[in-house]
Amino acid sequence: MDFFQYAKLYADPFGAPDVPSPFALRRISAILTWLVAQTPFVYDRATAFAGSPAERHLLAAAILTNYLCLLGAAVVVSRMVEILRPDTRDLPPLFGGLLCFFAFNTPAHILTGMTDGVSALLAALFLLALIQGRYGLACAWVALSLFQRETFCLMAAAFGGALYLERRDRSWMVAFAALVAAAAYIYIRAAVAVGYPNHTDPQAILDAFTGFRLDREFVFQALLVHNLLFVCIGLRLARRLTGLEPTLFRGLCMSFALIFAAGFAAQLGNGVGRLEGVLVPVEALLIACALSAPPRPRAVADA
């Protein structure tokens, strides 16, 4: 179980030399969980979790950390709805934030003892910086993500590329591309150094794709769990996305495809669905904006 690797990191976020890659790269989550574990607000009663008292304490701290970070991501989503829909009232921004908790991914993958809540918050902050045109801050979030989740560089590349094609702003693209390349390079080096060559071996990646067999568990755990994504696709087909939103939708689709492919390359099986939890704030943003868009004018028939 992945949590037991994370538990070592949560207990010693500034050390833990025996934690393998890619678990050892989740330092931001580890530090935040360690800080929460020092507070008296963590549930420490008996549970069905088969772990030591210290591990149960760290599990509760990790769940609380992910909840607080997802709550922070919801607040950021609300702010982005206000930016993209400045004429709306309070309800659409509030609805956008609440949607983060209505995703099937949330109870299955985010509000757990893993690290996905922190990743969702970083993704929301990164997207907010892009929408505001604060490209230096966006680059800073990418740099910080090097210590959280290696697949963040794929999402950053997708959204950065989509916005570049929209705005053609080259003033920040060189530095941004360099940071994305650095994130990918660090992950590749870390994966190879600790014995995860299948992440970067072309033959292993090809075998993962050719040997794939679709089954019921994969459909439920890796596909149907993305309920908000299917809603976004329906809204796009209904042409409810306007302004900057079609560009964000393209970035969402490219991110989903890239992260999904990375999960296959790592041979995660049904676990690839968990990697996509980082996209929940984007999906919530698009749905809230689409549902709060003014109605399209009807065509007037000729007399």
One Martini backbone bead per residue (centre of mass of N, CA, C, O) as a GRO file, in nm:
protein
  303
    1MET     BB    1   0.096   0.037   0.023
    2ASP     BB    2   0.153   0.368  -0.025
    3PHE     BB    3   0.120   0.492   0.261
    4PHE     BB    4   0.372   0.359   0.399
    5GLN     BB    5   0.567   0.541   0.244
    6TYR     BB    6   0.449   0.813   0.332
    7ALA     BB    7   0.478   0.781   0.640
    8LYS     BB    8   0.784   0.816   0.642
    9LEU     BB    9   0.771   1.107   0.529
   10TYR     BB   10   0.584   1.237   0.742
   11ALA     BB   11   0.781   1.178   0.987
   12ASP     BB   12   1.040   1.271   0.773
   13PRO     BB   13   1.056   1.532   0.551
   14PHE     BB   14   1.394   1.589   0.579
   15GLY     BB   15   1.445   1.278   0.504
   16ALA     BB   16   1.392   0.966   0.436
   17PRO     BB   17   1.611   0.770   0.266
   18ASP     BB   18   1.415   0.492   0.224
   19VAL     BB   19   1.247   0.641   0.014
   20PRO     BB   20   1.123   0.599  -0.281
   21SER     BB   21   1.064   0.635  -0.598
   22PRO     BB   22   0.823   0.890  -0.609
   23PHE     BB   23   0.769   0.949  -0.301
   24ALA     BB   24   1.019   1.143  -0.232
   25LEU     BB   25   0.890   1.399  -0.403
   26ARG     BB   26   0.659   1.467  -0.165
   27ARG     BB   27   0.744   1.725   0.025
   28ILE     BB   28   0.507   1.915   0.068
   29SER     BB   29   0.309   1.715   0.189
   30ALA     BB   30   0.495   1.625   0.418
   31ILE     BB   31   0.520   1.897   0.565
   32LEU     BB   32   0.217   1.954   0.609
   33THR     BB   33   0.152   1.690   0.761
   34TRP     BB   34   0.355   1.730   0.989
   35LEU     BB   35   0.226   1.990   1.098
   36VAL     BB   36  -0.056   1.871   1.157
   37ALA     BB   37   0.054   1.644   1.353
   38GLN     BB   38   0.131   1.868   1.584
   39THR     BB   39  -0.157   1.891   1.636
   40PRO     BB   40  -0.474   1.850   1.828
   41PHE     BB   41  -0.673   1.789   1.547
   42VAL     BB   42  -0.630   1.478   1.551
   43TYR     BB   43  -0.745   1.173   1.497
   44ASP     BB   44  -0.690   0.902   1.769
   45ARG     BB   45  -0.868   0.671   1.729
   46ALA     BB   46  -1.008   0.391   1.665
   47THR     BB   47  -0.969   0.187   1.371
   48ALA     BB   48  -0.971  -0.011   1.072
   49PHE     BB   49  -0.681   0.050   1.051
   50ALA     BB   50  -0.384  -0.147   0.985
   51GLY     BB   51  -0.200   0.012   1.223
   52SER     BB   52  -0.022   0.202   1.390
   53PRO     BB   53  -0.060   0.468   1.587
   54ALA     BB   54   0.127   0.648   1.415
   55GLU     BB   55  -0.012   0.584   1.140
   56ARG     BB   56  -0.294   0.682   1.217
   57HIS     BB   57  -0.209   0.972   1.271
   58LEU     BB   58  -0.097   1.027   0.981
   59LEU     BB   59  -0.356   0.967   0.828
   60ALA     BB   60  -0.527   1.191   0.954
   61ALA     BB   61  -0.336   1.422   0.872
   62ALA     BB   62  -0.355   1.373   0.564
   63ILE     BB   63  -0.660   1.413   0.531
   64LEU     BB   64  -0.668   1.701   0.647
   65THR     BB   65  -0.471   1.825   0.446
   66ASN     BB   66  -0.635   1.761   0.189
   67TYR     BB   67  -0.885   1.915   0.271
   68LEU     BB   68  -0.761   2.199   0.302
   69CYS     BB   69  -0.650   2.210   0.011
   70LEU     BB   70  -0.921   2.174  -0.133
   71LEU     BB   71  -1.046   2.424  -0.009
   72GLY     BB   72  -0.841   2.615  -0.137
   73ALA     BB   73  -0.909   2.539  -0.430
   74ALA     BB   74  -1.206   2.634  -0.415
   75VAL     BB   75  -1.140   2.931  -0.368
   76VAL     BB   76  -0.983   2.969  -0.633
   77VAL     BB   77  -1.213   2.895  -0.820
   78SER     BB   78  -1.398   3.126  -0.736
   79ARG     BB   79  -1.205   3.347  -0.833
   80MET     BB   80  -1.201   3.260  -1.135
   81VAL     BB   81  -1.501   3.304  -1.187
   82GLU     BB   82  -1.496   3.609  -1.130
   83ILE     BB   83  -1.302   3.673  -1.367
   84LEU     BB   84  -1.467   3.530  -1.609
   85ARG     BB   85  -1.747   3.633  -1.437
   86PRO     BB   86  -1.803   3.955  -1.347
   87ASP     BB   87  -2.145   3.958  -1.370
   88THR     BB   88  -2.184   3.778  -1.143
   89ARG     BB   89  -2.281   3.635  -0.874
   90ASP     BB   90  -2.228   3.438  -0.593
   91LEU     BB   91  -2.314   3.150  -0.685
   92PRO     BB   92  -2.108   3.052  -0.903
   93PRO     BB   93  -1.849   3.057  -0.728
   94LEU     BB   94  -1.960   2.865  -0.514
   95PHE     BB   95  -2.018   2.629  -0.706
   96GLY     BB   96  -1.728   2.586  -0.804
   97GLY     BB   97  -1.615   2.503  -0.528
   98LEU     BB   98  -1.813   2.263  -0.467
   99LEU     BB   99  -1.733   2.078  -0.710
  100CYS     BB  100  -1.472   1.962  -0.584
  101PHE     BB  101  -1.663   1.769  -0.389
  102PHE     BB  102  -1.831   1.619  -0.643
  103ALA     BB  103  -1.613   1.451  -0.722
  104PHE     BB  104  -1.529   1.122  -0.751
  105ASN     BB  105  -1.223   1.171  -0.686
  106THR     BB  106  -1.230   1.276  -0.395
  107PRO     BB  107  -1.295   1.015  -0.218
  108ALA     BB  108  -1.100   0.815  -0.378
  109HIS     BB  109  -0.811   1.017  -0.396
  110ILE     BB  110  -0.792   1.285  -0.214
  111LEU     BB  111  -0.939   1.195   0.068
  112THR     BB  112  -0.651   1.080   0.181
  113GLY     BB  113  -0.316   0.951   0.249
  114MET     BB  114  -0.207   1.112   0.033
  115THR     BB  115  -0.125   1.398  -0.218
  116ASP     BB  116  -0.370   1.533  -0.399
  117GLY     BB  117  -0.460   1.795  -0.257
  118VAL     BB  118  -0.201   1.958  -0.299
  119SER     BB  119  -0.199   1.936  -0.608
  120ALA     BB  120  -0.469   2.086  -0.654
  121LEU     BB  121  -0.377   2.356  -0.537
  122LEU     BB  122  -0.142   2.408  -0.732
  123ALA     BB  123  -0.315   2.401  -0.988
  124ALA     BB  124  -0.496   2.642  -0.916
  125LEU     BB  125  -0.268   2.854  -0.883
  126PHE     BB  126  -0.155   2.825  -1.166
  127LEU     BB  127  -0.414   2.901  -1.322
  128LEU     BB  128  -0.456   3.180  -1.198
  129ALA     BB  129  -0.192   3.303  -1.308
  130LEU     BB  130  -0.262   3.265  -1.607
  131ILE     BB  131  -0.529   3.429  -1.614
  132GLN     BB  132  -0.378   3.696  -1.498
  133GLY     BB  133  -0.081   3.707  -1.641
  134ARG     BB  134   0.126   3.572  -1.419
  135TYR     BB  135   0.401   3.418  -1.529
  136GLY     BB  136   0.603   3.419  -1.299
  137LEU     BB  137   0.417   3.273  -1.097
  138ALA     BB  138   0.372   3.023  -1.268
  139CYS     BB  139   0.670   2.936  -1.263
  140ALA     BB  140   0.686   2.905  -0.956
  141TRP     BB  141   0.481   2.670  -0.936
  142VAL     BB  142   0.645   2.477  -1.109
  143ALA     BB  143   0.897   2.471  -0.930
  144LEU     BB  144   0.747   2.368  -0.674
  145SER     BB  145   0.642   2.096  -0.808
  146LEU     BB  146   0.914   1.936  -0.787
  147PHE     BB  147   0.813   1.874  -0.464
  148GLN     BB  148   0.540   1.689  -0.549
  149ARG     BB  149   0.471   1.640  -0.882
  150GLU     BB  150   0.576   1.515  -1.186
  151THR     BB  151   0.304   1.554  -1.363
  152PHE     BB  152   0.285   1.868  -1.358
  153CYS     BB  153   0.453   1.923  -1.617
  154LEU     BB  154   0.230   1.829  -1.811
  155MET     BB  155   0.015   2.033  -1.737
  156ALA     BB  156   0.184   2.287  -1.787
  157ALA     BB  157   0.238   2.233  -2.087
  158ALA     BB  158  -0.056   2.229  -2.182
  159PHE     BB  159  -0.149   2.514  -2.081
  160GLY     BB  160   0.082   2.676  -2.196
  161GLY     BB  161   0.031   2.597  -2.493
  162ALA     BB  162  -0.264   2.693  -2.516
  163LEU     BB  163  -0.205   2.995  -2.441
  164TYR     BB  164   0.003   3.049  -2.660
  165LEU     BB  165  -0.188   2.996  -2.903
  166GLU     BB  166  -0.378   3.232  -2.812
  167ARG     BB  167  -0.152   3.482  -2.745
  168ARG     BB  168   0.151   3.486  -2.843
  169ASP     BB  169   0.348   3.487  -2.580
  170ARG     BB  170   0.710   3.503  -2.563
  171SER     BB  171   0.819   3.635  -2.291
  172TRP     BB  172   0.766   3.344  -2.112
  173MET     BB  173   0.815   3.068  -2.270
  174VAL     BB  174   1.111   2.999  -2.218
  175ALA     BB  175   1.106   2.974  -1.911
  176PHE     BB  176   0.872   2.775  -1.898
  177ALA     BB  177   1.002   2.547  -2.068
  178ALA     BB  178   1.246   2.509  -1.882
  179LEU     BB  179   1.087   2.416  -1.632
  180VAL     BB  180   0.952   2.172  -1.758
  181ALA     BB  181   1.215   2.031  -1.838
  182ALA     BB  182   1.327   2.012  -1.550
  183ALA     BB  183   1.104   1.835  -1.435
  184ALA     BB  184   1.145   1.597  -1.629
  185TYR     BB  185   1.445   1.546  -1.567
  186ILE     BB  186   1.425   1.490  -1.263
  187TYR     BB  187   1.235   1.249  -1.287
  188ILE     BB  188   1.408   1.068  -1.465
  189ARG     BB  189   1.651   1.054  -1.274
  190ALA     BB  190   1.498   0.939  -1.030
  191ALA     BB  191   1.384   0.683  -1.162
  192VAL     BB  192   1.659   0.554  -1.248
  193ALA     BB  193   1.822   0.566  -0.973
  194VAL     BB  194   1.584   0.367  -0.816
  195GLY     BB  195   1.455   0.148  -1.027
  196TYR     BB  196   1.250   0.296  -1.272
  197PRO     BB  197   1.281   0.227  -1.599
  198ASN     BB  198   0.980   0.205  -1.710
  199HIS     BB  199   0.937   0.520  -1.736
  200THR     BB  200   1.180   0.533  -1.990
  201ASP     BB  201   1.131   0.272  -2.144
  202PRO     BB  202   1.015   0.211  -2.453
  203GLN     BB  203   0.945  -0.092  -2.429
  204ALA     BB  204   0.778  -0.073  -2.167
  205ILE     BB  205   0.569   0.120  -2.282
  206LEU     BB  206   0.475  -0.058  -2.516
  207ASP     BB  207   0.387  -0.301  -2.338
  208ALA     BB  208   0.170  -0.149  -2.177
  209PHE     BB  209  -0.015  -0.096  -2.428
  210THR     BB  210  -0.031  -0.386  -2.564
  211GLY     BB  211  -0.118  -0.531  -2.272
  212PHE     BB  212  -0.389  -0.409  -2.263
  213ARG     BB  213  -0.699  -0.463  -2.064
  214LEU     BB  214  -1.028  -0.419  -2.063
  215ASP     BB  215  -1.211  -0.360  -1.762
  216ARG     BB  216  -1.422  -0.293  -1.509
  217GLU     BB  217  -1.221  -0.161  -1.309
  218PHE     BB  218  -1.108   0.047  -1.509
  219VAL     BB  219  -1.367   0.196  -1.577
  220PHE     BB  220  -1.427   0.291  -1.282
  221GLN     BB  221  -1.128   0.390  -1.172
  222ALA     BB  222  -1.028   0.555  -1.458
  223LEU     BB  223  -1.308   0.688  -1.583
  224LEU     BB  224  -1.587   0.732  -1.416
  225VAL     BB  225  -1.445   0.919  -1.196
  226HIS     BB  226  -1.470   1.157  -1.433
  227ASN     BB  227  -1.743   1.333  -1.423
  228LEU     BB  228  -1.657   1.632  -1.487
  229LEU     BB  229  -1.537   1.580  -1.765
  230PHE     BB  230  -1.801   1.494  -1.908
  231VAL     BB  231  -1.941   1.763  -1.861
  232CYS     BB  232  -1.740   1.936  -2.021
  233ILE     BB  233  -1.786   1.799  -2.291
  234GLY     BB  234  -2.088   1.865  -2.312
  235LEU     BB  235  -2.052   2.178  -2.299
  236ARG     BB  236  -1.877   2.199  -2.550
  237LEU     BB  237  -2.084   2.075  -2.750
  238ALA     BB  238  -2.298   2.309  -2.655
  239ARG     BB  239  -2.146   2.587  -2.651
  240ARG     BB  240  -2.080   2.707  -2.333
  241LEU     BB  241  -1.798   2.802  -2.411
  242THR     BB  242  -1.618   3.106  -2.348
  243GLY     BB  243  -1.357   3.273  -2.439
  244LEU     BB  244  -1.112   3.115  -2.250
  245GLU     BB  245  -1.241   2.825  -2.212
  246PRO     BB  246  -1.154   2.663  -2.469
  247THR     BB  247  -0.855   2.672  -2.393
  248LEU     BB  248  -0.884   2.524  -2.122
  249PHE     BB  249  -1.005   2.269  -2.247
  250ARG     BB  250  -0.758   2.192  -2.412
  251GLY     BB  251  -0.570   2.168  -2.169
  252LEU     BB  252  -0.732   1.946  -2.029
  253CYS     BB  253  -0.712   1.728  -2.252
  254MET     BB  254  -0.404   1.721  -2.270
  255SER     BB  255  -0.353   1.649  -1.976
  256PHE     BB  256  -0.507   1.386  -1.966
  257ALA     BB  257  -0.343   1.240  -2.186
  258LEU     BB  258  -0.058   1.268  -2.062
  259ILE     BB  259  -0.116   1.141  -1.781
  260PHE     BB  260  -0.227   0.877  -1.885
  261ALA     BB  261   0.032   0.792  -2.033
  262ALA     BB  262   0.215   0.800  -1.780
  263GLY     BB  263   0.062   0.577  -1.627
  264PHE     BB  264   0.121   0.356  -1.831
  265ALA     BB  265   0.431   0.374  -1.826
  266ALA     BB  266   0.418   0.302  -1.503
  267GLN     BB  267   0.213   0.068  -1.458
  268LEU     BB  268  -0.072   0.140  -1.283
  269GLY     BB  269  -0.334   0.095  -1.412
  270ASN     BB  270  -0.600   0.189  -1.224
  271GLY     BB  271  -0.417   0.434  -1.103
  272VAL     BB  272  -0.451   0.660  -1.324
  273GLY     BB  273  -0.699   0.809  -1.201
  274ARG     BB  274  -0.546   0.955  -0.966
  275LEU     BB  275  -0.372   1.157  -1.138
  276GLU     BB  276  -0.636   1.335  -1.232
  277GLY     BB  277  -0.704   1.503  -0.967
  278VAL     BB  278  -0.554   1.772  -1.053
  279LEU     BB  279  -0.816   1.857  -1.254
  280VAL     BB  280  -1.064   1.940  -1.082
  281PRO     BB  281  -1.051   2.256  -1.079
  282VAL     BB  282  -1.089   2.289  -1.385
  283GLU     BB  283  -1.363   2.152  -1.413
  284ALA     BB  284  -1.515   2.334  -1.214
  285LEU     BB  285  -1.468   2.599  -1.364
  286LEU     BB  286  -1.608   2.531  -1.637
  287ILE     BB  287  -1.889   2.466  -1.527
  288ALA     BB  288  -1.951   2.733  -1.382
  289CYS     BB  289  -1.917   2.915  -1.633
  290ALA     BB  290  -2.124   2.777  -1.822
  291LEU     BB  291  -2.379   2.806  -1.623
  292SER     BB  292  -2.325   3.143  -1.609
  293ALA     BB  293  -2.388   3.200  -1.885
  294PRO     BB  294  -2.530   3.367  -2.110
  295PRO     BB  295  -2.769   3.351  -2.319
  296ARG     BB  296  -2.824   3.270  -2.631
  297PRO     BB  297  -2.920   3.411  -2.902
  298ARG     BB  298  -3.186   3.408  -3.101
  299ALA     BB  299  -3.299   3.348  -3.397
  300VAL     BB  300  -3.451   3.551  -3.637
  301ALA     BB  301  -3.707   3.530  -3.826
  302ASP     BB  302  -3.826   3.589  -4.119
  303ALA     BB  303  -4.104   3.764  -4.236
   0.00000   0.00000   0.00000
